[in-house]
């Protein structure tokens, strides 16, 4: 929702800047706030179970992502 609203607002702002339209219809539209969720991390046991299920070639690279 936010990305679409932000994109639409940007397009309308550019149209006003280019004198294509007089006023942006997005000027006073309030978008809902974005809910910020805390990051979720794998526990060491979860990470180990994931690593155990991977092919050996991937087991050396994936710990960097954890």
C-alpha positions as CSV (number, residue, x, y, z in Angstrom):
1,X,0.0,0.0,0.0
2,X,2.7,2.5,1.0
3,X,4.8,1.9,-2.1
4,X,1.8,2.4,-4.4
5,X,0.8,5.5,-2.6
6,X,4.3,6.9,-2.6
7,X,4.7,6.2,-6.3
8,X,1.4,7.7,-7.2
9,X,2.2,10.8,-5.0
10,X,5.6,11.1,-6.7
11,X,4.0,10.9,-10.2
12,X,1.4,13.5,-9.3
13,X,4.0,15.8,-7.8
14,X,6.0,15.6,-11.0
15,X,2.9,16.4,-13.0
16,X,2.4,19.5,-11.0
17,X,6.1,20.5,-11.4
18,X,5.7,20.0,-15.2
19,X,2.5,22.1,-15.2
20,X,0.5,19.1,-16.5
21,X,-2.0,19.5,-13.7
22,X,-2.6,22.4,-11.3
23,X,-2.9,20.6,-8.0
24,X,-2.0,17.1,-7.0
25,X,-5.0,15.0,-5.8
26,X,-2.6,13.3,-3.4
27,X,-1.6,16.5,-1.6
28,X,-3.8,15.8,1.4
29,X,-4.3,12.1,1.3
30,X,-3.1,10.6,4.5
31,X,-1.6,7.1,4.1
32,X,-1.9,4.7,7.0
33,X,1.2,4.5,9.2
34,X,3.6,1.7,8.4
35,X,3.7,-0.9,11.2
36,X,7.4,-1.4,12.1
37,X,8.0,-5.0,13.2
38,X,11.1,-5.9,15.2
39,X,13.5,-8.2,13.4
40,X,13.1,-11.9,14.0
41,X,16.3,-13.9,14.3
42,X,16.9,-17.6,14.1
43,X,17.9,-19.3,17.3
44,X,21.1,-21.2,17.2
45,X,19.1,-24.5,17.2
46,X,17.0,-23.3,14.3
47,X,20.0,-22.2,12.3
48,X,21.7,-25.6,12.9
49,X,18.6,-27.5,11.7
50,X,18.6,-25.4,8.5
51,X,22.3,-26.0,7.9
52,X,21.8,-29.7,8.5
53,X,19.2,-29.8,5.7
54,X,21.4,-28.1,3.1
55,X,23.6,-29.6,0.6
56,X,27.3,-29.5,1.6
57,X,28.2,-26.9,-0.9
58,X,25.8,-24.4,0.8
59,X,26.7,-25.2,4.4
60,X,29.8,-23.1,4.2
61,X,28.1,-20.0,2.8
62,X,24.9,-19.9,4.7
63,X,26.3,-19.2,8.2
64,X,27.3,-15.8,6.9
65,X,23.6,-15.0,6.3
66,X,22.7,-16.1,9.9
